[in-house]
Amino acid sequence: MAITITKPTIGGSEDTWGLTINNALDDVAAALNGTAGTVAPDHTVLTINGTNVTSTAAELNILDGVTATAAELNILDGAGVTTAELNILDGVTATTAELNILDGVTATATELNILDGVTATTAELNILDGVTSTTAELNILDGVTATTAELNIMDGVTATATEINLLDGGATSGWAINANGTNLEFKYNGTVVFKMTSTGTFQAADDIQAVVTF
């Protein structure tokens, strides 16, 4: 606020001019000492210890409310960080601990983007924990139309590939079992040896004359 001074009137104030001047001087001293009132200078150039300050009022006001120490502000001295790079932090709400998760990460943006859109839960991703299958082996499932329920049929199966292949009716080597129409056929080296009909009859194949013993 501006300083208001009451001055003695010319040709008057014979009995009060001294008190009026003293009060005015007190007001000036209080304003300059900062104990009462304020001085709002309007200078074109502000000079401190012989150096002109070139910062604008807007630029100086950036420091309004700053609690950082000189040491903390000096961290930026010589850092070479651009304004654009610092502005990347504008709006960041992550904590130091959260940002430190990235410490040591060597993944590329492309590699991290693989996770973009992933909706699997931690439990679902953990299913892969310990998997030693190769990509080629896992790709066997690519295009499979079996449902989860159908795939789960294999859960707990202990049969070997050789044992499961017994059910392959087209096998041309060793024993095989084939459901052929209404008959259940037992083959050996691709040839029907005996079969069970839909009526429960267990008989040798029509064109088989040899007796098979076990």
Secondary structure by P-SEA (a helix, b strand, c coil): cbbbbbbbccccccccaaaaaaaaaaaaaaaaacccccccccccccccccccccccccccccccccccccccccccccccccccccccccccccccccccccccccccccccccccccccccccccccccccccccccccccccccccccccccccccccccccccccccccccbbbbbccccbbbbccccccccccccccccccccccccccc
